[in-house]
């Protein structure tokens, strides 16, 4: 069985202030993401103008998403084809923030090349028993090196 790894890229501040203390990711509304604009323009108004006036705005939006979800959410410009990303789409009728727990799935954290080690005690405190790696360049390739923190309970 092939093991798959899911990566989530974020800033140090976002990780320390929001993600690691709660062990969950916020699922942003589509209006807060740039992904649909990564691929190609979509004229929602053109679609609305063609619909009968008997439809509510919610019905038109639901039908648009249903008919064009592949185009809206899962296609990209060829400039981004090397990303090979997975996208999680969650439909909700509420306007409240939605979250995805990572408590049982977070296995390791890869800290960037420019990571400031002054933040290591905070990261270690928030990530009990989660492997930490520091990325560095070696022979022109980005490589991870396991961090063993002396104050850790790992």
C-alpha positions, 0 to 999 in steps of 0.5 A: 500500500502506497503511503500518501503525505499531505502538506499544508504550507503556512507561516510560523505565526499562523502555526503557533497562534492558531493551528498548533494550539487548536490542532485544526485547520480553518476551511476558508470560504471560497471568497478568501482563496485565490485558487479559482482565480489561478485557473481562468475567468468564470462569468457567474453573472452571464450564467445568472442572466440566462436563468429564469427569474423563478430561481433564487440566488441560492438555487442558481449558486448551487446549480452553478457549483454543481454543473461547473465544480470541476472547472471552478475548483479543480482546474489550474493554469499550466503554470501551476501543474507541477504542484500536484495538490489535493483540494478539500472542498466542504460545502456548508450552509452556515457562514460560520468558520468551519474547521478540520481537526489534525489532532490524529493525523499530524505526524511531522512538521517541516520547518523552513530553511529560514526558521528562527530556532528561538521559536523551537521551544514554542513549537516543541511545547505545542507539538508533543510527540510530533517529529520536527524536521529542519529543511536545509540545502545540500548539494543544491537539493532541499533536504530535511534533517530531524531535530532532537530538542533537548528539552523535549519529552519526545 
